[in-house]
Amino acid sequence: MLKHIRITKPGKKDIYLCEECLELFRAMADKTRQEIIMVFAAKKEICANDIAKNFTLSRPTISHHLNLMKRSKILNSRKQGKEVYYSFNKDYVISLMESVFEMIKRCC
């Protein structure tokens, strides 16, 4: 079940946003993280080293972005030996976006 947060602005209708949606928006507000998502268009599952090869950023910086996206549930991960493999959590992101569209329909 999604946890909702009420946003109140004087003179405006209260808006209820799900906490998970806000977390998704925060995570996807960064251009690098948006570009990381695009890497998954070519493959369903990619190891962190192969993701890093697509960028000029340092490996620790890419790891920071990947961990943030994992905490936001945008990415799933699994460890195999020393490598961590990531996959885009498409179903979760789609369900959150559908929740956002439903909230917009109710507000407007």
C-alpha positions as CSV (number, residue, x, y, z in Angstrom):
1,M,0.0,0.0,0.0
2,L,1.3,3.4,-0.9
3,K,1.8,6.0,1.9
4,H,0.3,9.4,1.0
5,I,1.5,12.8,2.0
6,R,-0.8,15.8,2.0
7,I,0.5,19.0,0.4
8,T,-1.4,22.1,1.4
9,K,-1.0,25.5,-0.2
10,P,-3.1,28.5,0.9
11,G,-6.0,29.1,-1.4
12,K,-5.4,25.8,-3.3
13,K,-7.0,22.4,-3.1
14,D,-5.0,19.9,-1.0
15,I,-2.9,17.5,-3.1
16,Y,-2.1,14.0,-1.9
17,L,1.1,12.5,-3.3
18,C,2.4,9.1,-2.5
19,E,5.8,9.1,-0.7
20,E,7.1,6.5,-3.1
21,C,6.2,8.8,-6.1
22,L,8.1,11.7,-4.5
23,E,11.1,9.4,-4.0
24,L,10.9,8.4,-7.7
25,F,10.8,12.0,-8.8
26,R,13.7,13.0,-6.6
27,A,15.8,10.1,-7.9
28,M,14.9,10.8,-11.6
29,A,15.5,14.6,-11.3
30,D,19.2,14.0,-12.0
31,K,20.4,13.9,-15.6
32,T,23.0,11.2,-15.0
33,R,20.4,8.9,-13.4
34,Q,18.1,9.5,-16.4
35,E,21.0,8.5,-18.7
36,I,21.6,5.4,-16.6
37,I,18.0,4.3,-17.2
38,M,18.6,4.7,-21.0
39,V,21.5,2.2,-20.7
40,F,18.9,-0.5,-19.8
41,A,17.2,0.0,-23.2
42,A,19.9,-2.2,-24.7
43,K,20.1,-4.9,-22.0
44,K,17.7,-6.1,-19.3
45,E,20.5,-6.7,-16.8
46,I,23.9,-5.0,-16.6
47,C,26.8,-5.2,-14.2
48,A,27.9,-2.0,-12.5
49,N,31.3,-2.0,-14.4
50,D,29.5,-2.2,-17.7
51,I,27.2,0.6,-16.8
52,A,30.2,2.8,-15.7
53,K,31.8,2.2,-19.1
54,N,29.1,4.3,-20.7
55,F,30.1,7.4,-18.6
56,T,33.1,9.6,-18.0
57,L,32.2,9.8,-14.3
58,S,34.3,7.9,-11.8
59,R,33.2,4.4,-10.7
60,P,32.4,5.6,-7.2
61,T,30.2,8.4,-8.6
62,I,28.3,5.9,-10.7
63,S,28.0,3.5,-7.7
64,H,26.5,6.4,-5.7
65,H,23.9,6.9,-8.4
66,L,23.1,3.2,-8.7
67,N,22.7,2.9,-4.9
68,L,20.4,5.8,-4.8
69,M,18.3,4.3,-7.6
70,K,18.3,1.0,-5.8
71,R,17.0,2.6,-2.6
72,S,14.3,4.3,-4.6
73,K,13.4,0.9,-6.0
74,I,14.0,2.1,-9.6
75,L,16.6,-0.6,-9.9
76,N,16.8,-4.1,-8.7
77,S,20.2,-5.7,-8.0
78,R,21.7,-9.1,-7.4
79,K,25.2,-10.0,-6.5
80,Q,27.2,-12.7,-8.4
81,G,30.7,-13.2,-7.1
82,K,32.3,-9.8,-6.9
83,E,29.9,-8.2,-9.4
84,V,26.6,-6.5,-8.8
85,Y,24.1,-6.8,-11.6
86,Y,21.3,-4.2,-12.0
87,S,18.0,-4.3,-13.8
88,F,15.3,-1.6,-14.3
89,N,12.3,-2.2,-12.1
90,K,9.9,-1.4,-14.9
91,D,6.7,-2.8,-13.3
92,Y,7.3,-0.7,-10.1
93,V,8.0,2.5,-12.0
94,I,4.9,2.0,-14.2
95,S,2.7,1.4,-11.2
96,L,3.9,4.6,-9.5
97,M,3.4,6.6,-12.7
98,E,-0.2,5.2,-12.9
99,S,-0.8,6.3,-9.3
100,V,0.4,9.8,-10.3
101,F,-1.9,9.9,-13.3
102,E,-4.8,8.8,-11.0
103,M,-4.0,11.6,-8.5
104,I,-3.9,14.1,-11.3
105,K,-7.3,13.0,-12.6
106,R,-8.8,13.3,-9.2
107,C,-7.4,16.8,-8.6
108,C,-8.3,18.4,-11.9
